[in-house]
Amino acid sequence: MFALPILGYIYGPAAEVEQYAAFHRFIFVPVVMLTGFWMWKGEAVRRFISK
């Protein structure tokens, strides 16, 4: 789902990349970080919440 926008962001012309920069900076990167954190510490968070 995110592979094509990332490829366009990396390999696209510099003039077109600017319009995608905000999406990647403010939406894509935080979502990736949160899902990585959830995969790493999800069980500990669930145990903490259930107490």
Backbone atoms as SQL, in Angstrom:
CREATE TABLE atoms (id INTEGER PRIMARY KEY, chain TEXT, resi INTEGER, resn TEXT, atom TEXT, x REAL, y REAL, z REAL);
INSERT INTO atoms VALUES
  (1, 'A', 1, 'MET', 'N', 0.818, -1.182, 0.000),
  (2, 'A', 1, 'MET', 'CA', 0.000, 0.000, 0.000),
  (3, 'A', 1, 'MET', 'C', 0.874, 1.263, 0.000),
  (4, 'A', 2, 'PHE', 'N', 1.915, 1.278, 0.823),
  (5, 'A', 2, 'PHE', 'CA', 2.766, 2.457, 0.901),
  (6, 'A', 2, 'PHE', 'C', 3.968, 2.375, -0.026),
  (7, 'A', 3, 'ALA', 'N', 4.175, 1.239, -0.693),
  (8, 'A', 3, 'ALA', 'CA', 5.390, 1.067, -1.492),
  (9, 'A', 3, 'ALA', 'C', 5.434, 2.021, -2.678),
  (10, 'A', 4, 'LEU', 'N', 4.347, 2.183, -3.387),
  (11, 'A', 4, 'LEU', 'CA', 4.366, 3.061, -4.563),
  (12, 'A', 4, 'LEU', 'C', 4.593, 4.529, -4.204),
  (13, 'A', 5, 'PRO', 'N', 3.932, 5.075, -3.185),
  (14, 'A', 5, 'PRO', 'CA', 4.253, 6.460, -2.826),
  (15, 'A', 5, 'PRO', 'C', 5.707, 6.635, -2.378),
  (16, 'A', 6, 'ILE', 'N', 6.249, 5.632, -1.696),
  (17, 'A', 6, 'ILE', 'CA', 7.647, 5.740, -1.268),
  (18, 'A', 6, 'ILE', 'C', 8.567, 5.719, -2.464),
  (19, 'A', 7, 'LEU', 'N', 8.317, 4.824, -3.407),
  (20, 'A', 7, 'LEU', 'CA', 9.147, 4.786, -4.608),
  (21, 'A', 7, 'LEU', 'C', 9.042, 6.088, -5.391),
  (22, 'A', 8, 'GLY', 'N', 7.851, 6.632, -5.488),
  (23, 'A', 8, 'GLY', 'CA', 7.689, 7.920, -6.156),
  (24, 'A', 8, 'GLY', 'C', 8.399, 9.035, -5.421),
  (25, 'A', 9, 'TYR', 'N', 8.401, 8.959, -4.109),
  (26, 'A', 9, 'TYR', 'CA', 9.087, 9.974, -3.300),
  (27, 'A', 9, 'TYR', 'C', 10.592, 9.887, -3.485),
  (28, 'A', 10, 'ILE', 'N', 11.127, 8.683, -3.556),
  (29, 'A', 10, 'ILE', 'CA', 12.574, 8.496, -3.681),
  (30, 'A', 10, 'ILE', 'C', 13.054, 8.784, -5.096),
  (31, 'A', 11, 'TYR', 'N', 12.373, 8.235, -6.091),
  (32, 'A', 11, 'TYR', 'CA', 12.864, 8.306, -7.462),
  (33, 'A', 11, 'TYR', 'C', 12.199, 9.396, -8.304),
  (34, 'A', 12, 'GLY', 'N', 11.260, 10.123, -7.751),
  (35, 'A', 12, 'GLY', 'CA', 10.557, 11.145, -8.518),
  (36, 'A', 12, 'GLY', 'C', 11.386, 12.404, -8.714),
  (37, 'A', 13, 'PRO', 'N', 10.960, 13.219, -9.644),
  (38, 'A', 13, 'PRO', 'CA', 11.644, 14.499, -9.858),
  (39, 'A', 13, 'PRO', 'C', 11.509, 15.395, -8.620),
  (40, 'A', 14, 'ALA', 'N', 12.510, 16.205, -8.399),
  (41, 'A', 14, 'ALA', 'CA', 12.555, 17.025, -7.192),
  (42, 'A', 14, 'ALA', 'C', 11.355, 17.971, -7.092),
  (43, 'A', 15, 'ALA', 'N', 10.871, 18.474, -8.220),
  (44, 'A', 15, 'ALA', 'CA', 9.730, 19.397, -8.193),
  (45, 'A', 15, 'ALA', 'C', 8.461, 18.697, -7.715),
  (46, 'A', 16, 'GLU', 'N', 8.294, 17.434, -8.054),
  (47, 'A', 16, 'GLU', 'CA', 7.100, 16.696, -7.647),
  (48, 'A', 16, 'GLU', 'C', 7.215, 16.122, -6.242),
  (49, 'A', 17, 'VAL', 'N', 8.420, 15.934, -5.765),
  (50, 'A', 17, 'VAL', 'CA', 8.617, 15.332, -4.450),
  (51, 'A', 17, 'VAL', 'C', 8.125, 16.251, -3.339),
  (52, 'A', 18, 'GLU', 'N', 8.213, 17.544, -3.538),
  (53, 'A', 18, 'GLU', 'CA', 7.795, 18.497, -2.509),
  (54, 'A', 18, 'GLU', 'C', 6.342, 18.309, -2.084),
  (55, 'A', 19, 'GLN', 'N', 5.470, 17.952, -3.016),
  (56, 'A', 19, 'GLN', 'CA', 4.066, 17.792, -2.660),
  (57, 'A', 19, 'GLN', 'C', 3.814, 16.541, -1.830),
  (58, 'A', 20, 'TYR', 'N', 4.727, 15.577, -1.852),
  (59, 'A', 20, 'TYR', 'CA', 4.581, 14.362, -1.054),
  (60, 'A', 20, 'TYR', 'C', 5.345, 14.433, 0.262),
  (61, 'A', 21, 'ALA', 'N', 6.194, 15.419, 0.432),
  (62, 'A', 21, 'ALA', 'CA', 7.066, 15.479, 1.605),
  (63, 'A', 21, 'ALA', 'C', 6.262, 15.589, 2.900),
  (64, 'A', 22, 'ALA', 'N', 5.232, 16.390, 2.927),
  (65, 'A', 22, 'ALA', 'CA', 4.444, 16.561, 4.145),
  (66, 'A', 22, 'ALA', 'C', 3.745, 15.258, 4.537),
  (67, 'A', 23, 'PHE', 'N', 3.219, 14.541, 3.558),
  (68, 'A', 23, 'PHE', 'CA', 2.575, 13.259, 3.843),
  (69, 'A', 23, 'PHE', 'C', 3.555, 12.305, 4.498),
  (70, 'A', 24, 'HIS', 'N', 4.738, 12.173, 3.930),
  (71, 'A', 24, 'HIS', 'CA', 5.718, 11.248, 4.482),
  (72, 'A', 24, 'HIS', 'C', 6.233, 11.712, 5.835),
  (73, 'A', 25, 'ARG', 'N', 6.388, 12.992, 6.003),
  (74, 'A', 25, 'ARG', 'CA', 6.947, 13.519, 7.244),
  (75, 'A', 25, 'ARG', 'C', 5.952, 13.446, 8.395),
  (76, 'A', 26, 'PHE', 'N', 4.690, 13.751, 8.154),
  (77, 'A', 26, 'PHE', 'CA', 3.732, 13.879, 9.243),
  (78, 'A', 26, 'PHE', 'C', 2.763, 12.713, 9.382),
  (79, 'A', 27, 'ILE', 'N', 2.642, 11.865, 8.379),
  (80, 'A', 27, 'ILE', 'CA', 1.706, 10.747, 8.460),
  (81, 'A', 27, 'ILE', 'C', 2.426, 9.411, 8.374),
  (82, 'A', 28, 'PHE', 'N', 3.194, 9.202, 7.315),
  (83, 'A', 28, 'PHE', 'CA', 3.796, 7.889, 7.078),
  (84, 'A', 28, 'PHE', 'C', 4.830, 7.521, 8.133),
  (85, 'A', 29, 'VAL', 'N', 5.760, 8.395, 8.422),
  (86, 'A', 29, 'VAL', 'CA', 6.825, 8.082, 9.384),
  (87, 'A', 29, 'VAL', 'C', 6.264, 7.834, 10.789),
  (88, 'A', 30, 'PRO', 'N', 5.369, 8.679, 11.311),
  (89, 'A', 30, 'PRO', 'CA', 4.806, 8.355, 12.631),
  (90, 'A', 30, 'PRO', 'C', 4.024, 7.039, 12.666),
  (91, 'A', 31, 'VAL', 'N', 3.303, 6.722, 11.602),
  (92, 'A', 31, 'VAL', 'CA', 2.563, 5.460, 11.560),
  (93, 'A', 31, 'VAL', 'C', 3.525, 4.283, 11.585),
  (94, 'A', 32, 'VAL', 'N', 4.597, 4.360, 10.824),
  (95, 'A', 32, 'VAL', 'CA', 5.597, 3.285, 10.818),
  (96, 'A', 32, 'VAL', 'C', 6.248, 3.158, 12.191),
  (97, 'A', 33, 'MET', 'N', 6.548, 4.278, 12.817),
  (98, 'A', 33, 'MET', 'CA', 7.157, 4.229, 14.141),
  (99, 'A', 33, 'MET', 'C', 6.211, 3.624, 15.175),
  (100, 'A', 34, 'LEU', 'N', 4.931, 4.004, 15.131),
  (101, 'A', 34, 'LEU', 'CA', 3.967, 3.463, 16.088),
  (102, 'A', 34, 'LEU', 'C', 3.732, 1.969, 15.888),
  (103, 'A', 35, 'THR', 'N', 3.661, 1.518, 14.645),
  (104, 'A', 35, 'THR', 'CA', 3.465, 0.089, 14.418),
  (105, 'A', 35, 'THR', 'C', 4.706, -0.702, 14.836),
  (106, 'A', 36, 'GLY', 'N', 5.887, -0.142, 14.601),
  (107, 'A', 36, 'GLY', 'CA', 7.107, -0.809, 15.065),
  (108, 'A', 36, 'GLY', 'C', 7.152, -0.888, 16.577),
  (109, 'A', 37, 'PHE', 'N', 6.781, 0.203, 17.240),
  (110, 'A', 37, 'PHE', 'CA', 6.729, 0.191, 18.696),
  (111, 'A', 37, 'PHE', 'C', 5.702, -0.815, 19.190),
  (112, 'A', 38, 'TRP', 'N', 4.565, -0.884, 18.544),
  (113, 'A', 38, 'TRP', 'CA', 3.531, -1.827, 18.959),
  (114, 'A', 38, 'TRP', 'C', 3.993, -3.270, 18.775),
  (115, 'A', 39, 'MET', 'N', 4.711, -3.558, 17.684),
  (116, 'A', 39, 'MET', 'CA', 5.224, -4.918, 17.499),
  (117, 'A', 39, 'MET', 'C', 6.281, -5.246, 18.551),
  (118, 'A', 40, 'TRP', 'N', 7.058, -4.254, 18.968),
  (119, 'A', 40, 'TRP', 'CA', 8.125, -4.471, 19.934),
  (120, 'A', 40, 'TRP', 'C', 7.588, -4.583, 21.361),
  (121, 'A', 41, 'LYS', 'N', 6.714, -3.668, 21.767),
  (122, 'A', 41, 'LYS', 'CA', 6.262, -3.590, 23.147),
  (123, 'A', 41, 'LYS', 'C', 4.756, -3.765, 23.307),
  (124, 'A', 42, 'GLY', 'N', 4.085, -4.289, 22.314),
  (125, 'A', 42, 'GLY', 'CA', 2.627, -4.401, 22.369),
  (126, 'A', 42, 'GLY', 'C', 2.122, -5.247, 23.518),
  (127, 'A', 43, 'GLU', 'N', 2.780, -6.360, 23.770),
  (128, 'A', 43, 'GLU', 'CA', 2.343, -7.236, 24.857),
  (129, 'A', 43, 'GLU', 'C', 2.517, -6.558, 26.217),
  (130, 'A', 44, 'ALA', 'N', 3.603, -5.850, 26.416),
  (131, 'A', 44, 'ALA', 'CA', 3.814, -5.139, 27.686),
  (132, 'A', 44, 'ALA', 'C', 2.776, -4.034, 27.867),
  (133, 'A', 45, 'VAL', 'N', 2.433, -3.342, 26.803),
  (134, 'A', 45, 'VAL', 'CA', 1.416, -2.287, 26.885),
  (135, 'A', 45, 'VAL', 'C', 0.066, -2.890, 27.221),
  (136, 'A', 46, 'ARG', 'N', -0.270, -4.014, 26.583),
  (137, 'A', 46, 'ARG', 'CA', -1.541, -4.686, 26.877),
  (138, 'A', 46, 'ARG', 'C', -1.610, -5.144, 28.323),
  (139, 'A', 47, 'ARG', 'N', -0.505, -5.695, 28.830),
  (140, 'A', 47, 'ARG', 'CA', -0.484, -6.124, 30.229),
  (141, 'A', 47, 'ARG', 'C', -0.614, -4.931, 31.172),
  (142, 'A', 48, 'PHE', 'N', 0.022, -3.814, 30.848),
  (143, 'A', 48, 'PHE', 'CA', -0.056, -2.615, 31.679),
  (144, 'A', 48, 'PHE', 'C', -1.478, -2.045, 31.705),
  (145, 'A', 49, 'ILE', 'N', -2.143, -2.054, 30.555),
  (146, 'A', 49, 'ILE', 'CA', -3.498, -1.516, 30.472),
  (147, 'A', 49, 'ILE', 'C', -4.491, -2.421, 31.193),
  (148, 'A', 50, 'SER', 'N', -4.298, -3.721, 31.114),
  (149, 'A', 50, 'SER', 'CA', -5.275, -4.651, 31.708),
  (150, 'A', 50, 'SER', 'C', -5.210, -4.687, 33.228),
  (151, 'A', 51, 'LYS', 'N', -4.148, -4.153, 33.837),
  (152, 'A', 51, 'LYS', 'CA', -4.043, -4.186, 35.309),
  (153, 'A', 51, 'LYS', 'C', -4.946, -3.217, 35.966);
